[in-house]
Amino acid sequence: MQRDLRLDNVGRRFGLRGPWVLRGIHLTVPPGTLIRIEGPNGTGKSTLLRLLARIDAPTEGRVSGAPRTAYVPERFPTALPFTALGYLTHLGTVHGLSRPAATRAALEWLDRFGAAPYARTPMAELSKGSSQKVAVVQALLAEPELLVLDEAWTGLDADARAELERAVVERTAGGTAVVFVDHDPRRLAGAPDATYTVRNAGLDLRTDQPPQEPAGPRVSVVVQGPSGGQLPADATRAVVSAEEPTPGTHRLTVPASHSDLLLRALLTARPPWHVVSVHQEPAGPDTESRR
Ligand SMILES: Nc1ncnc2c1ncn2[C@@H]1O[C@H](COP(=O)(O)OP(=O)(O)OP(=O)(O)O)[C@@H](O)[C@H]1O
């Protein structure tokens, strides 16, 4: 199954003669990447996210790839005849969990977001902030391969906003692709692999901010592969440096937050790469000061 989601020459307009909201869009979303979409109000950001989440179809062009996808919409329907826990348990079972496992996972996530006290409150009685937490939990519960977040931080309290940032970083390190829109320019600052601006129905890659390497500790991984063999693409994207001291032996350095992603890419390659050693690198002065 193709886990990269791809938009090829995609256009979307509403109504036969409506203006093109998006046109000629080319975008690939590989596993483990974090992509920010920005742009002024009404330019088509939510429309793009709905196409990526595949809950809307393009008027022209092609969307391909079938990652397991979860989506937090800009407006989450709250008038549902469930309690928060009942709703999340139901969704968990839809995603293949047993009922007890779905209830456990829902309670754990609600607790992480400080919403456990409202687990048994009917959805229709939840405050805006609490129902937003349920919207976020329903998406994280699905353990998606692609997570699409449309203003998901809006309405959350400070602790929950920080928790969602942590969850996004955790998920991308584990191989989930995340595409998000948020009105706060500081959201996940420095973390996105790419930022695109929706402008004049097109998508411009922002190049004024060079991609920053994630700060913090690093891990050095020595692997052996076929002589002259190419590192898997997901591994190449995760590493900050790679050298081949002897033919077929590669020393890779990766931010610790991306080490799971790197190891998974190497071990699931066909044929798999042999992992010789994994070492945490001594912290430099920069990482020391962050502890
Ligand atoms: N279902 C729809 N039917 C008709 N027009 C629509 C529909 N959905 C979106 N549009 C139009 O498409 C344009 C882009 O809307 P969209 O919600 O994608 O913008 P946005 O950039 O997400 O805006 P905001 O920042 O305000 O959320 C708007 O002109 C909007 O009116």
PDBQT file of the ligand as one rigid body, heavy atoms in Angstrom, charges set to zero:
ROOT
HETATM    1  N1  LIG A 301     -18.617  23.661   0.647  1.00  0.00    +0.000 N 
HETATM    2  C1  LIG A 301     -18.355  24.845   0.084  1.00  0.00    +0.000 A 
HETATM    3  N2  LIG A 301     -19.236  25.388  -0.781  1.00  0.00    +0.000 NA
HETATM    4  C2  LIG A 301     -18.995  26.581  -1.359  1.00  0.00    +0.000 A 
HETATM    5  N3  LIG A 301     -17.873  27.303  -1.163  1.00  0.00    +0.000 NA
HETATM    6  C3  LIG A 301     -16.961  26.811  -0.308  1.00  0.00    +0.000 A 
HETATM    7  C4  LIG A 301     -17.151  25.558   0.355  1.00  0.00    +0.000 A 
HETATM    8  N4  LIG A 301     -16.063  25.316   1.148  1.00  0.00    +0.000 NA
HETATM    9  C5  LIG A 301     -15.243  26.374   0.962  1.00  0.00    +0.000 A 
HETATM   10  N5  LIG A 301     -15.779  27.266   0.099  1.00  0.00    +0.000 N 
HETATM   11  C6  LIG A 301     -15.164  28.518  -0.336  1.00  0.00    +0.000 C 
HETATM   12  O1  LIG A 301     -13.811  28.280  -0.652  1.00  0.00    +0.000 OA
HETATM   13  C7  LIG A 301     -12.997  29.364  -0.233  1.00  0.00    +0.000 C 
HETATM   14  C8  LIG A 301     -11.888  28.847   0.672  1.00  0.00    +0.000 C 
HETATM   15  O2  LIG A 301     -12.452  28.387   1.897  1.00  0.00    +0.000 OA
HETATM   16  P1  LIG A 301     -11.597  27.669   3.024  1.00  0.00    +0.000 P 
HETATM   17  O3  LIG A 301     -12.510  27.412   4.169  1.00  0.00    +0.000 OA
HETATM   18  O4  LIG A 301     -10.893  26.510   2.428  1.00  0.00    +0.000 OA
HETATM   19  O5  LIG A 301     -10.539  28.822   3.372  1.00  0.00    +0.000 OA
HETATM   20  P2  LIG A 301      -9.537  28.933   4.600  1.00  0.00    +0.000 P 
HETATM   21  O6  LIG A 301      -8.250  29.437   4.045  1.00  0.00    +0.000 OA
HETATM   22  O7  LIG A 301      -9.506  27.668   5.359  1.00  0.00    +0.000 OA
HETATM   23  O8  LIG A 301     -10.247  30.069   5.463  1.00  0.00    +0.000 OA
HETATM   24  P3  LIG A 301     -10.153  30.377   7.044  1.00  0.00    +0.000 P 
HETATM   25  O9  LIG A 301      -8.737  30.797   7.324  1.00  0.00    +0.000 OA
HETATM   26  O10 LIG A 301     -11.111  31.512   7.213  1.00  0.00    +0.000 OA
HETATM   27  O11 LIG A 301     -10.565  29.134   7.777  1.00  0.00    +0.000 OA
HETATM   28  C9  LIG A 301     -13.915  30.361   0.439  1.00  0.00    +0.000 C 
HETATM   29  O12 LIG A 301     -14.236  31.356  -0.492  1.00  0.00    +0.000 OA
HETATM   30  C10 LIG A 301     -15.126  29.549   0.787  1.00  0.00    +0.000 C 
HETATM   31  O13 LIG A 301     -16.288  30.343   0.788  1.00  0.00    +0.000 OA
ENDROOT
TORSDOF 0
